[in-house]
């Protein structure tokens, strides 16, 4: 089970960890770690936190739910680069397995395996080059799947084959996420 506990103060966090200690008695909590989010104030001394009698180690980076990488600087570049590597791996697998499939099958596979870009709705702090690398990977995967040379216009291929471009996919995912948030009955989401 994964859980994240946030607190604005060290004292508040230790109180919540004390409450979590009841859960820790019966569950494996050996992967538990602490992270201090960078701010304009540098801490001279990091407080020590305890969970079920054990001191929790500090980390600068944590992979949450196996996908989303949380970094103390709160930048999203590691997530984007992880997604880029994942996209290339999926492209290689699909190209190897379905290189002789019909065009309609290739288009269906591309839409199914490449348009879900996990977590892009949450990306807000990233360098432009990270986003550009992911877009290039998306375009390259489509070109390679259709056996087109790298110099061939990806935009033209997307239009001719009625496949959304990278920017269109991201805009749609962000818009759908925003609509879901607006429809939510959760008080915390409505307050944000």
PyMOL commands that place a pseudoatom at each C-alpha (Angstrom):
pseudoatom trace, name=CA, resn=UNK, resi=1, chain=A, elem=C, hetatm=0, pos=[0.000, 0.000, 0.000]
pseudoatom trace, name=CA, resn=UNK, resi=2, chain=A, elem=C, hetatm=0, pos=[1.275, 3.478, -0.868]
pseudoatom trace, name=CA, resn=UNK, resi=3, chain=A, elem=C, hetatm=0, pos=[0.373, 6.524, 1.148]
pseudoatom trace, name=CA, resn=UNK, resi=4, chain=A, elem=C, hetatm=0, pos=[1.664, 10.057, 1.162]
pseudoatom trace, name=CA, resn=UNK, resi=5, chain=A, elem=C, hetatm=0, pos=[1.541, 12.206, 4.271]
pseudoatom trace, name=CA, resn=UNK, resi=6, chain=A, elem=C, hetatm=0, pos=[2.014, 15.966, 3.880]
pseudoatom trace, name=CA, resn=UNK, resi=7, chain=A, elem=C, hetatm=0, pos=[2.360, 18.494, 6.669]
pseudoatom trace, name=CA, resn=UNK, resi=8, chain=A, elem=C, hetatm=0, pos=[3.280, 22.183, 6.823]
pseudoatom trace, name=CA, resn=UNK, resi=9, chain=A, elem=C, hetatm=0, pos=[5.407, 21.670, 9.944]
pseudoatom trace, name=CA, resn=UNK, resi=10, chain=A, elem=C, hetatm=0, pos=[7.716, 19.051, 11.427]
pseudoatom trace, name=CA, resn=UNK, resi=11, chain=A, elem=C, hetatm=0, pos=[5.600, 18.806, 14.567]
pseudoatom trace, name=CA, resn=UNK, resi=12, chain=A, elem=C, hetatm=0, pos=[2.431, 18.220, 12.529]
pseudoatom trace, name=CA, resn=UNK, resi=13, chain=A, elem=C, hetatm=0, pos=[4.118, 15.552, 10.429]
pseudoatom trace, name=CA, resn=UNK, resi=14, chain=A, elem=C, hetatm=0, pos=[5.366, 13.673, 13.495]
pseudoatom trace, name=CA, resn=UNK, resi=15, chain=A, elem=C, hetatm=0, pos=[1.824, 13.738, 14.950]
pseudoatom trace, name=CA, resn=UNK, resi=16, chain=A, elem=C, hetatm=0, pos=[0.464, 12.180, 11.766]
pseudoatom trace, name=CA, resn=UNK, resi=17, chain=A, elem=C, hetatm=0, pos=[3.260, 9.584, 11.744]
pseudoatom trace, name=CA, resn=UNK, resi=18, chain=A, elem=C, hetatm=0, pos=[2.386, 8.684, 15.334]
pseudoatom trace, name=CA, resn=UNK, resi=19, chain=A, elem=C, hetatm=0, pos=[-1.180, 8.010, 14.192]
pseudoatom trace, name=CA, resn=UNK, resi=20, chain=A, elem=C, hetatm=0, pos=[0.177, 5.933, 11.287]
pseudoatom trace, name=CA, resn=UNK, resi=21, chain=A, elem=C, hetatm=0, pos=[2.232, 3.838, 13.734]
pseudoatom trace, name=CA, resn=UNK, resi=22, chain=A, elem=C, hetatm=0, pos=[-0.876, 1.800, 14.545]
pseudoatom trace, name=CA, resn=UNK, resi=23, chain=A, elem=C, hetatm=0, pos=[-1.035, 0.827, 10.874]
pseudoatom trace, name=CA, resn=UNK, resi=24, chain=A, elem=C, hetatm=0, pos=[2.720, 0.214, 10.744]
pseudoatom trace, name=CA, resn=UNK, resi=25, chain=A, elem=C, hetatm=0, pos=[2.524, -2.466, 13.427]
pseudoatom trace, name=CA, resn=UNK, resi=26, chain=A, elem=C, hetatm=0, pos=[0.679, -4.836, 11.086]
pseudoatom trace, name=CA, resn=UNK, resi=27, chain=A, elem=C, hetatm=0, pos=[2.067, -3.711, 7.692]
pseudoatom trace, name=CA, resn=UNK, resi=28, chain=A, elem=C, hetatm=0, pos=[5.445, -3.486, 5.990]
pseudoatom trace, name=CA, resn=UNK, resi=29, chain=A, elem=C, hetatm=0, pos=[6.661, 0.103, 6.216]
pseudoatom trace, name=CA, resn=UNK, resi=30, chain=A, elem=C, hetatm=0, pos=[10.343, -0.485, 5.446]
pseudoatom trace, name=CA, resn=UNK, resi=31, chain=A, elem=C, hetatm=0, pos=[10.101, 1.615, 2.261]
pseudoatom trace, name=CA, resn=UNK, resi=32, chain=A, elem=C, hetatm=0, pos=[8.883, 4.691, 4.157]
pseudoatom trace, name=CA, resn=UNK, resi=33, chain=A, elem=C, hetatm=0, pos=[10.980, 7.800, 3.534]
pseudoatom trace, name=CA, resn=UNK, resi=34, chain=A, elem=C, hetatm=0, pos=[10.936, 11.533, 4.200]
pseudoatom trace, name=CA, resn=UNK, resi=35, chain=A, elem=C, hetatm=0, pos=[11.318, 14.330, 1.704]
pseudoatom trace, name=CA, resn=UNK, resi=36, chain=A, elem=C, hetatm=0, pos=[11.605, 18.030, 2.334]
pseudoatom trace, name=CA, resn=UNK, resi=37, chain=A, elem=C, hetatm=0, pos=[10.308, 20.099, -0.554]
pseudoatom trace, name=CA, resn=UNK, resi=38, chain=A, elem=C, hetatm=0, pos=[12.793, 22.790, -1.532]
pseudoatom trace, name=CA, resn=UNK, resi=39, chain=A, elem=C, hetatm=0, pos=[11.795, 26.315, -0.687]
pseudoatom trace, name=CA, resn=UNK, resi=40, chain=A, elem=C, hetatm=0, pos=[13.452, 29.697, -0.674]
pseudoatom trace, name=CA, resn=UNK, resi=41, chain=A, elem=C, hetatm=0, pos=[14.587, 28.977, 2.899]
pseudoatom trace, name=CA, resn=UNK, resi=42, chain=A, elem=C, hetatm=0, pos=[17.447, 26.509, 3.388]
pseudoatom trace, name=CA, resn=UNK, resi=43, chain=A, elem=C, hetatm=0, pos=[17.158, 24.305, 6.437]
pseudoatom trace, name=CA, resn=UNK, resi=44, chain=A, elem=C, hetatm=0, pos=[20.289, 24.075, 8.529]
pseudoatom trace, name=CA, resn=UNK, resi=45, chain=A, elem=C, hetatm=0, pos=[19.087, 20.997, 10.354]
pseudoatom trace, name=CA, resn=UNK, resi=46, chain=A, elem=C, hetatm=0, pos=[16.616, 18.413, 9.097]
pseudoatom trace, name=CA, resn=UNK, resi=47, chain=A, elem=C, hetatm=0, pos=[14.311, 17.157, 11.850]
pseudoatom trace, name=CA, resn=UNK, resi=48, chain=A, elem=C, hetatm=0, pos=[14.331, 13.449, 12.619]
pseudoatom trace, name=CA, resn=UNK, resi=49, chain=A, elem=C, hetatm=0, pos=[11.058, 11.630, 12.048]
pseudoatom trace, name=CA, resn=UNK, resi=50, chain=A, elem=C, hetatm=0, pos=[10.064, 8.300, 13.545]
pseudoatom trace, name=CA, resn=UNK, resi=51, chain=A, elem=C, hetatm=0, pos=[7.518, 5.719, 12.437]
pseudoatom trace, name=CA, resn=UNK, resi=52, chain=A, elem=C, hetatm=0, pos=[6.823, 2.822, 14.751]
pseudoatom trace, name=CA, resn=UNK, resi=53, chain=A, elem=C, hetatm=0, pos=[10.110, 3.412, 16.585]
pseudoatom trace, name=CA, resn=UNK, resi=54, chain=A, elem=C, hetatm=0, pos=[12.273, 3.517, 13.436]
pseudoatom trace, name=CA, resn=UNK, resi=55, chain=A, elem=C, hetatm=0, pos=[13.988, 6.638, 12.145]
pseudoatom trace, name=CA, resn=UNK, resi=56, chain=A, elem=C, hetatm=0, pos=[12.878, 7.495, 8.610]
pseudoatom trace, name=CA, resn=UNK, resi=57, chain=A, elem=C, hetatm=0, pos=[15.617, 8.210, 6.025]
pseudoatom trace, name=CA, resn=UNK, resi=58, chain=A, elem=C, hetatm=0, pos=[15.565, 11.269, 3.775]
pseudoatom trace, name=CA, resn=UNK, resi=59, chain=A, elem=C, hetatm=0, pos=[15.421, 11.156, -0.005]
pseudoatom trace, name=CA, resn=UNK, resi=60, chain=A, elem=C, hetatm=0, pos=[15.555, 13.695, -2.826]
pseudoatom trace, name=CA, resn=UNK, resi=61, chain=A, elem=C, hetatm=0, pos=[13.498, 11.557, -5.218]
pseudoatom trace, name=CA, resn=UNK, resi=62, chain=A, elem=C, hetatm=0, pos=[10.691, 9.029, -4.744]
pseudoatom trace, name=CA, resn=UNK, resi=63, chain=A, elem=C, hetatm=0, pos=[8.784, 6.913, -7.273]
pseudoatom trace, name=CA, resn=UNK, resi=64, chain=A, elem=C, hetatm=0, pos=[5.116, 7.012, -6.245]
pseudoatom trace, name=CA, resn=UNK, resi=65, chain=A, elem=C, hetatm=0, pos=[2.803, 4.185, -7.345]
pseudoatom trace, name=CA, resn=UNK, resi=66, chain=A, elem=C, hetatm=0, pos=[5.530, 2.877, -9.640]
pseudoatom trace, name=CA, resn=UNK, resi=67, chain=A, elem=C, hetatm=0, pos=[5.030, 5.675, -12.174]
pseudoatom trace, name=CA, resn=UNK, resi=68, chain=A, elem=C, hetatm=0, pos=[5.136, 9.215, -10.875]
pseudoatom trace, name=CA, resn=UNK, resi=69, chain=A, elem=C, hetatm=0, pos=[8.522, 10.467, -9.686]
pseudoatom trace, name=CA, resn=UNK, resi=70, chain=A, elem=C, hetatm=0, pos=[8.319, 13.092, -6.961]
pseudoatom trace, name=CA, resn=UNK, resi=71, chain=A, elem=C, hetatm=0, pos=[11.437, 15.250, -6.575]
pseudoatom trace, name=CA, resn=UNK, resi=72, chain=A, elem=C, hetatm=0, pos=[12.178, 17.693, -3.774]
pseudoatom trace, name=CA, resn=UNK, resi=73, chain=A, elem=C, hetatm=0, pos=[12.411, 20.533, -6.314]
pseudoatom trace, name=CA, resn=UNK, resi=74, chain=A, elem=C, hetatm=0, pos=[8.918, 19.583, -7.588]
pseudoatom trace, name=CA, resn=UNK, resi=75, chain=A, elem=C, hetatm=0, pos=[10.036, 19.591, -11.233]
pseudoatom trace, name=CA, resn=UNK, resi=76, chain=A, elem=C, hetatm=0, pos=[8.469, 17.157, -13.689]
pseudoatom trace, name=CA, resn=UNK, resi=77, chain=A, elem=C, hetatm=0, pos=[11.457, 16.539, -15.984]
pseudoatom trace, name=CA, resn=UNK, resi=78, chain=A, elem=C, hetatm=0, pos=[12.178, 13.064, -14.576]
pseudoatom trace, name=CA, resn=UNK, resi=79, chain=A, elem=C, hetatm=0, pos=[8.572, 12.038, -15.256]
pseudoatom trace, name=CA, resn=UNK, resi=80, chain=A, elem=C, hetatm=0, pos=[8.736, 13.352, -18.801]
pseudoatom trace, name=CA, resn=UNK, resi=81, chain=A, elem=C, hetatm=0, pos=[12.032, 11.579, -19.495]
pseudoatom trace, name=CA, resn=UNK, resi=82, chain=A, elem=C, hetatm=0, pos=[10.672, 8.342, -17.972]
pseudoatom trace, name=CA, resn=UNK, resi=83, chain=A, elem=C, hetatm=0, pos=[7.644, 8.661, -20.248]
pseudoatom trace, name=CA, resn=UNK, resi=84, chain=A, elem=C, hetatm=0, pos=[9.964, 9.260, -23.232]
pseudoatom trace, name=CA, resn=UNK, resi=85, chain=A, elem=C, hetatm=0, pos=[11.917, 6.057, -22.524]
pseudoatom trace, name=CA, resn=UNK, resi=86, chain=A, elem=C, hetatm=0, pos=[8.656, 4.167, -22.072]
pseudoatom trace, name=CA, resn=UNK, resi=87, chain=A, elem=C, hetatm=0, pos=[7.335, 5.486, -25.385]
pseudoatom trace, name=CA, resn=UNK, resi=88, chain=A, elem=C, hetatm=0, pos=[10.456, 4.340, -27.265]
pseudoatom trace, name=CA, resn=UNK, resi=89, chain=A, elem=C, hetatm=0, pos=[10.234, 0.902, -25.626]
pseudoatom trace, name=CA, resn=UNK, resi=90, chain=A, elem=C, hetatm=0, pos=[6.563, 0.546, -26.601]
pseudoatom trace, name=CA, resn=UNK, resi=91, chain=A, elem=C, hetatm=0, pos=[7.349, 1.711, -30.132]
pseudoatom trace, name=CA, resn=UNK, resi=92, chain=A, elem=C, hetatm=0, pos=[10.090, -0.883, -30.557]
pseudoatom trace, name=CA, resn=UNK, resi=93, chain=A, elem=C, hetatm=0, pos=[7.835, -3.648, -29.283]
pseudoatom trace, name=CA, resn=UNK, resi=94, chain=A, elem=C, hetatm=0, pos=[4.896, -2.702, -31.513]
pseudoatom trace, name=CA, resn=UNK, resi=95, chain=A, elem=C, hetatm=0, pos=[7.115, -2.234, -34.589]
pseudoatom trace, name=CA, resn=UNK, resi=96, chain=A, elem=C, hetatm=0, pos=[8.787, -5.630, -34.083]
pseudoatom trace, name=CA, resn=UNK, resi=97, chain=A, elem=C, hetatm=0, pos=[5.503, -7.442, -33.514]
pseudoatom trace, name=CA, resn=UNK, resi=98, chain=A, elem=C, hetatm=0, pos=[3.272, -5.724, -36.072]
pseudoatom trace, name=CA, resn=UNK, resi=99, chain=A, elem=C, hetatm=0, pos=[5.546, -4.497, -38.855]
pseudoatom trace, name=CA, resn=UNK, resi=100, chain=A, elem=C, hetatm=0, pos=[3.557, -6.434, -41.500]
pseudoatom trace, name=CA, resn=UNK, resi=101, chain=A, elem=C, hetatm=0, pos=[0.083, -5.538, -40.181]
pseudoatom trace, name=CA, resn=UNK, resi=102, chain=A, elem=C, hetatm=0, pos=[-2.355, -3.508, -42.256]
pseudoatom trace, name=CA, resn=UNK, resi=103, chain=A, elem=C, hetatm=0, pos=[-2.475, 0.273, -41.990]
pseudoatom trace, name=CA, resn=UNK, resi=104, chain=A, elem=C, hetatm=0, pos=[-5.770, 0.235, -40.058]
pseudoatom trace, name=CA, resn=UNK, resi=105, chain=A, elem=C, hetatm=0, pos=[-4.305, -2.175, -37.478]
pseudoatom trace, name=CA, resn=UNK, resi=106, chain=A, elem=C, hetatm=0, pos=[-1.179, -0.035, -37.094]
pseudoatom trace, name=CA, resn=UNK, resi=107, chain=A, elem=C, hetatm=0, pos=[-3.277, 3.108, -36.595]
pseudoatom trace, name=CA, resn=UNK, resi=108, chain=A, elem=C, hetatm=0, pos=[-5.469, 1.384, -33.996]
pseudoatom trace, name=CA, resn=UNK, resi=109, chain=A, elem=C, hetatm=0, pos=[-2.373, 0.141, -32.160]
pseudoatom trace, name=CA, resn=UNK, resi=110, chain=A, elem=C, hetatm=0, pos=[-0.778, 3.586, -32.208]
pseudoatom trace, name=CA, resn=UNK, resi=111, chain=A, elem=C, hetatm=0, pos=[-3.891, 5.231, -30.808]
pseudoatom trace, name=CA, resn=UNK, resi=112, chain=A, elem=C, hetatm=0, pos=[-4.208, 2.560, -28.107]
pseudoatom trace, name=CA, resn=UNK, resi=113, chain=A, elem=C, hetatm=0, pos=[-0.574, 2.439, -26.994]
pseudoatom trace, name=CA, resn=UNK, resi=114, chain=A, elem=C, hetatm=0, pos=[0.754, 5.942, -27.578]
pseudoatom trace, name=CA, resn=UNK, resi=115, chain=A, elem=C, hetatm=0, pos=[-2.019, 8.438, -26.921]
pseudoatom trace, name=CA, resn=UNK, resi=116, chain=A, elem=C, hetatm=0, pos=[-2.411, 7.637, -23.200]
pseudoatom trace, name=CA, resn=UNK, resi=117, chain=A, elem=C, hetatm=0, pos=[0.437, 9.756, -21.797]
pseudoatom trace, name=CA, resn=UNK, resi=118, chain=A, elem=C, hetatm=0, pos=[0.306, 8.884, -18.120]
pseudoatom trace, name=CA, resn=UNK, resi=119, chain=A, elem=C, hetatm=0, pos=[0.460, 11.858, -15.776]
pseudoatom trace, name=CA, resn=UNK, resi=120, chain=A, elem=C, hetatm=0, pos=[0.853, 14.645, -18.325]
pseudoatom trace, name=CA, resn=UNK, resi=121, chain=A, elem=C, hetatm=0, pos=[-2.176, 16.390, -16.814]
pseudoatom trace, name=CA, resn=UNK, resi=122, chain=A, elem=C, hetatm=0, pos=[-0.102, 17.086, -13.705]
pseudoatom trace, name=CA, resn=UNK, resi=123, chain=A, elem=C, hetatm=0, pos=[3.058, 18.346, -15.393]
pseudoatom trace, name=CA, resn=UNK, resi=124, chain=A, elem=C, hetatm=0, pos=[3.528, 22.013, -14.660]
pseudoatom trace, name=CA, resn=UNK, resi=125, chain=A, elem=C, hetatm=0, pos=[7.226, 22.592, -13.979]
pseudoatom trace, name=CA, resn=UNK, resi=126, chain=A, elem=C, hetatm=0, pos=[9.453, 21.200, -16.707]
pseudoatom trace, name=CA, resn=UNK, resi=127, chain=A, elem=C, hetatm=0, pos=[12.129, 22.367, -19.087]
pseudoatom trace, name=CA, resn=UNK, resi=128, chain=A, elem=C, hetatm=0, pos=[11.114, 22.834, -22.698]
pseudoatom trace, name=CA, resn=UNK, resi=129, chain=A, elem=C, hetatm=0, pos=[13.752, 20.353, -23.916]
pseudoatom trace, name=CA, resn=UNK, resi=130, chain=A, elem=C, hetatm=0, pos=[12.146, 17.548, -21.861]
pseudoatom trace, name=CA, resn=UNK, resi=131, chain=A, elem=C, hetatm=0, pos=[8.770, 18.175, -23.444]
pseudoatom trace, name=CA, resn=UNK, resi=132, chain=A, elem=C, hetatm=0, pos=[10.406, 18.423, -26.877]
pseudoatom trace, name=CA, resn=UNK, resi=133, chain=A, elem=C, hetatm=0, pos=[12.153, 15.049, -26.416]
pseudoatom trace, name=CA, resn=UNK, resi=134, chain=A, elem=C, hetatm=0, pos=[8.814, 13.410, -25.638]
pseudoatom trace, name=CA, resn=UNK, resi=135, chain=A, elem=C, hetatm=0, pos=[7.204, 15.017, -28.684]
pseudoatom trace, name=CA, resn=UNK, resi=136, chain=A, elem=C, hetatm=0, pos=[10.065, 13.821, -30.904]
pseudoatom trace, name=CA, resn=UNK, resi=137, chain=A, elem=C, hetatm=0, pos=[9.677, 10.286, -29.513]
pseudoatom trace, name=CA, resn=UNK, resi=138, chain=A, elem=C, hetatm=0, pos=[5.931, 10.382, -30.260]
pseudoatom trace, name=CA, resn=UNK, resi=139, chain=A, elem=C, hetatm=0, pos=[6.549, 11.594, -33.827]
pseudoatom trace, name=CA, resn=UNK, resi=140, chain=A, elem=C, hetatm=0, pos=[9.390, 9.111, -34.421]
pseudoatom trace, name=CA, resn=UNK, resi=141, chain=A, elem=C, hetatm=0, pos=[7.290, 6.199, -33.189]
pseudoatom trace, name=CA, resn=UNK, resi=142, chain=A, elem=C, hetatm=0, pos=[4.532, 7.067, -35.650]
pseudoatom trace, name=CA, resn=UNK, resi=143, chain=A, elem=C, hetatm=0, pos=[6.940, 7.493, -38.564]
pseudoatom trace, name=CA, resn=UNK, resi=144, chain=A, elem=C, hetatm=0, pos=[8.698, 4.198, -37.817]
pseudoatom trace, name=CA, resn=UNK, resi=145, chain=A, elem=C, hetatm=0, pos=[5.418, 2.331, -37.427]
pseudoatom trace, name=CA, resn=UNK, resi=146, chain=A, elem=C, hetatm=0, pos=[4.323, 3.547, -40.862]
pseudoatom trace, name=CA, resn=UNK, resi=147, chain=A, elem=C, hetatm=0, pos=[7.821, 2.911, -42.297]
pseudoatom trace, name=CA, resn=UNK, resi=148, chain=A, elem=C, hetatm=0, pos=[8.345, 6.523, -43.283]
pseudoatom trace, name=CA, resn=UNK, resi=149, chain=A, elem=C, hetatm=0, pos=[11.780, 8.201, -43.269]
pseudoatom trace, name=CA, resn=UNK, resi=150, chain=A, elem=C, hetatm=0, pos=[12.673, 10.434, -40.350]
pseudoatom trace, name=CA, resn=UNK, resi=151, chain=A, elem=C, hetatm=0, pos=[12.731, 13.567, -42.544]
pseudoatom trace, name=CA, resn=UNK, resi=152, chain=A, elem=C, hetatm=0, pos=[9.087, 13.028, -43.597]
pseudoatom trace, name=CA, resn=UNK, resi=153, chain=A, elem=C, hetatm=0, pos=[6.652, 15.475, -41.992]
pseudoatom trace, name=CA, resn=UNK, resi=154, chain=A, elem=C, hetatm=0, pos=[5.014, 13.956, -38.923]
pseudoatom trace, name=CA, resn=UNK, resi=155, chain=A, elem=C, hetatm=0, pos=[2.283, 16.617, -39.005]
pseudoatom trace, name=CA, resn=UNK, resi=156, chain=A, elem=C, hetatm=0, pos=[1.311, 15.541, -42.496]
pseudoatom trace, name=CA, resn=UNK, resi=157, chain=A, elem=C, hetatm=0, pos=[1.219, 11.876, -41.448]
pseudoatom trace, name=CA, resn=UNK, resi=158, chain=A, elem=C, hetatm=0, pos=[-1.031, 12.665, -38.492]
pseudoatom trace, name=CA, resn=UNK, resi=159, chain=A, elem=C, hetatm=0, pos=[-3.468, 14.628, -40.658]
pseudoatom trace, name=CA, resn=UNK, resi=160, chain=A, elem=C, hetatm=0, pos=[-3.582, 12.061, -43.493]
pseudoatom trace, name=CA, resn=UNK, resi=161, chain=A, elem=C, hetatm=0, pos=[-4.201, 9.199, -41.089]
pseudoatom trace, name=CA, resn=UNK, resi=162, chain=A, elem=C, hetatm=0, pos=[-6.598, 11.011, -38.744]
pseudoatom trace, name=CA, resn=UNK, resi=163, chain=A, elem=C, hetatm=0, pos=[-4.329, 10.521, -35.708]
pseudoatom trace, name=CA, resn=UNK, resi=164, chain=A, elem=C, hetatm=0, pos=[-3.990, 13.273, -33.096]
pseudoatom trace, name=CA, resn=UNK, resi=165, chain=A, elem=C, hetatm=0, pos=[-0.625, 15.043, -32.852]
pseudoatom trace, name=CA, resn=UNK, resi=166, chain=A, elem=C, hetatm=0, pos=[1.296, 15.093, -29.583]
pseudoatom trace, name=CA, resn=UNK, resi=167, chain=A, elem=C, hetatm=0, pos=[0.069, 18.584, -28.674]
pseudoatom trace, name=CA, resn=UNK, resi=168, chain=A, elem=C, hetatm=0, pos=[-3.537, 17.609, -29.438]
pseudoatom trace, name=CA, resn=UNK, resi=169, chain=A, elem=C, hetatm=0, pos=[-3.266, 14.529, -27.210]
pseudoatom trace, name=CA, resn=UNK, resi=170, chain=A, elem=C, hetatm=0, pos=[-1.857, 16.529, -24.302]
pseudoatom trace, name=CA, resn=UNK, resi=171, chain=A, elem=C, hetatm=0, pos=[-4.480, 19.276, -24.676]
pseudoatom trace, name=CA, resn=UNK, resi=172, chain=A, elem=C, hetatm=0, pos=[-7.281, 16.699, -24.710]
pseudoatom trace, name=CA, resn=UNK, resi=173, chain=A, elem=C, hetatm=0, pos=[-5.960, 14.874, -21.632]
pseudoatom trace, name=CA, resn=UNK, resi=174, chain=A, elem=C, hetatm=0, pos=[-5.546, 18.135, -19.712]
pseudoatom trace, name=CA, resn=UNK, resi=175, chain=A, elem=C, hetatm=0, pos=[-9.024, 19.302, -20.733]
pseudoatom trace, name=CA, resn=UNK, resi=176, chain=A, elem=C, hetatm=0, pos=[-10.657, 16.006, -19.694]
pseudoatom trace, name=CA, resn=UNK, resi=177, chain=A, elem=C, hetatm=0, pos=[-8.835, 16.140, -16.364]
pseudoatom trace, name=CA, resn=UNK, resi=178, chain=A, elem=C, hetatm=0, pos=[-9.969, 19.738, -15.821]
pseudoatom trace, name=CA, resn=UNK, resi=179, chain=A, elem=C, hetatm=0, pos=[-13.587, 18.783, -16.620]
pseudoatom trace, name=CA, resn=UNK, resi=180, chain=A, elem=C, hetatm=0, pos=[-13.408, 15.928, -14.112]
pseudoatom trace, name=CA, resn=UNK, resi=181, chain=A, elem=C, hetatm=0, pos=[-12.113, 18.299, -11.441]
pseudoatom trace, name=CA, resn=UNK, resi=182, chain=A, elem=C, hetatm=0, pos=[-14.891, 20.798, -12.148]
pseudoatom trace, name=CA, resn=UNK, resi=183, chain=A, elem=C, hetatm=0, pos=[-17.545, 18.069, -11.777]
pseudoatom trace, name=CA, resn=UNK, resi=184, chain=A, elem=C, hetatm=0, pos=[-16.085, 16.715, -8.527]
pseudoatom trace, name=CA, resn=UNK, resi=185, chain=A, elem=C, hetatm=0, pos=[-18.096, 16.845, -5.320]
pseudoatom trace, name=CA, resn=UNK, resi=186, chain=A, elem=C, hetatm=0, pos=[-14.953, 16.681, -3.187]
pseudoatom trace, name=CA, resn=UNK, resi=187, chain=A, elem=C, hetatm=0, pos=[-14.744, 19.713, -0.890]
pseudoatom trace, name=CA, resn=UNK, resi=188, chain=A, elem=C, hetatm=0, pos=[-10.931, 19.957, -1.097]
pseudoatom trace, name=CA, resn=UNK, resi=189, chain=A, elem=C, hetatm=0, pos=[-10.968, 19.971, -4.898]
pseudoatom trace, name=CA, resn=UNK, resi=190, chain=A, elem=C, hetatm=0, pos=[-13.765, 22.544, -4.991]
pseudoatom trace, name=CA, resn=UNK, resi=191, chain=A, elem=C, hetatm=0, pos=[-11.833, 24.791, -2.587]
pseudoatom trace, name=CA, resn=UNK, resi=192, chain=A, elem=C, hetatm=0, pos=[-8.681, 24.684, -4.797]
for i in range(1, 192): cmd.bond("trace and resi %d" % i, "trace and resi %d" % (i + 1))
show_as sticks, trace
zoom trace
